[in-house]
Amino acid sequence: MKVIYGKEALRIDLTHAVKEINWSSSRGQLAQVCDISLDQPPALQAAGFLMLFTENLTEKEQLFHGPLVRFQRSEPGNRLSATAYELGWYLQKNELSRTKLSGDAGKELERLVKSTGIAFSCPAFGVRVNERIGAQSYAALFTMLTEKAFDQTGVRYYVQHQRDKLSVVAEGANQLVPLFRADRLTSSSGGESIEEVYTVVTVERYANDRLAESVSKESASLIQQIGRMQKRIDAGEEKNLSSLAQKQLTQLSKIPRTRSVTVVHDDVRSAFLRAGWAIKIQETDKTTVTDWIVTSCRARWKAGQYTMDLELERRE
């Protein structure tokens, strides 16, 4: 791995000064965060850029690119700890004014973020919005519109960074799907989670800020099993409230299987893994292969090997 610091035209190779480095992402988190510890570091400045490359200093091999947000130098100055975020961090540091949304939620998100000059692409979500929203950060706008998409379609999204280009991608839509062999798993534990499970879904339609129609669907057996947990969804432009309620109950009442694993590997392609990616795991019988979605990833690099602590959700 190569670790480079940049500030304007200045470039400093920090690779040999690195004592520890890790980077992480999680579901709902817009940008990856990277923490680095340096021994006998050169002079660095906040907002200088931290760049990680798997091998060569080319864009396709760059797995992290973003500003140093904070750092702390120990006395007498022989150790420095710093935190950097990917460029998506700036979406929470800039706000748009009160504005009107009219059209597909994904394309409206793309339109507004691109208007800031950021290279940003987003697919259509298949969810129409027609409303005026108040002043808020672009990160809050992303969260609001992707949550609307999840409420009505069951699809989650994350932001894939490639240097200074940001792309919104559906979870599990990564073109490269890593396969981790059983002998690469140093730990593994499985379970279930009801943290994001709902047993009742109510879809509501409003007219002039008043409730005009409401439809609820529930799973009586699951209510008896795990309790009443109700999700309310704004129908927006959707007319068939009953169909939407039933579709989302089917999606949200599934109790997902979860898994925590630690993977050690030297595959530079899999080093780009982040929350939202689909992965495959070869089980201990060396035959069965299971599919998972990464909900959290914390990666470390040392002596040519990547160690990744992954939180996973079963993909049926």
C-alpha positions, 0 to 999 in steps of 0.5 A: 500500500502507498499512503500519500499526503497532498496539499495543493501541488505538494505531495509527500509519501507517508508510507514509511511513517505509518504505524497504524491505518484503518478505514471504515464504512457503515450502512447509512454513512455517506463517506468512509472515514480513515484513521491514521497514526504516523511516527516522526511525521512531516508537517501536515495541515488540516484540509490537506488530502490523504490518499491511499493506493493499493499498489501503484499511484493510479486512480483505479488503484486508489481506495481512499481520497479525502481531506484531513478533518482533524489531527493531533500531534503528541509532544515532543512531536514524534507521533501524529494521529489524524482522521480523514473523510472521503469527499462525501463529507462535504455534503454534510458541511454545505446546505441548500436553500428552501427548494421545490422537488418535482420528479423522480427522487433519485434524479432530483437528488442528482440535479441538486447535488450536481448544481454545486459542481460535484461530479455526482450521479444517481439512478432513478429511484422509481419514486416521485416527489412533489414537495417543497423542502426547507433548508438542509444539508445535502447529506440530509437531503440524501438521507431523506430521499433514499429513505423515501426510496426504501419505504416505497421500493425496499431498495437501499442505496449507498455512495460509491466514491472514486476519487472526486466522483460520487455515484449512488448505487443500490446495495448489492449492485457492485460489479465485483463480488468478492468471494472469501474462502473458509480458510480466510475467515479467522472468526465468525459468529451468526445470529438474528436481528429485529432492530429494523423489523416491523410487524405493522405497516401503515401507508398514509396519503395527505392532502393539504397537510391533512390525512386523506387516506390510510391503509394498514397491513399487519402480521398477526403471527409475528406480532404475537411472536415479537411484538407490535412494531409499526412503520408509517410510510408517506404514500407520496404520489403512490395511489394504490396504498393497499398494494404498497402497504402489503409489499412493504410489510412483506419486506420489513417483516423479514427477520434477517440473519446476521453475521460478524466475521473477520477476514484476512486476505491479500486481494487488492480488488477486495480492498475496495469493499465497503458497506453496501457491497454484496459478498460471498462466503465459502462455508467450512464444508468447502462446498456451500457458498452463501450470499451477504450484504455488508452493513459495516466494514472496518479494514486494516492493512499491515505487511501486505495483508488486509484484515476486515471486520465485517457486519453482514446481513443475509441476502436471500 
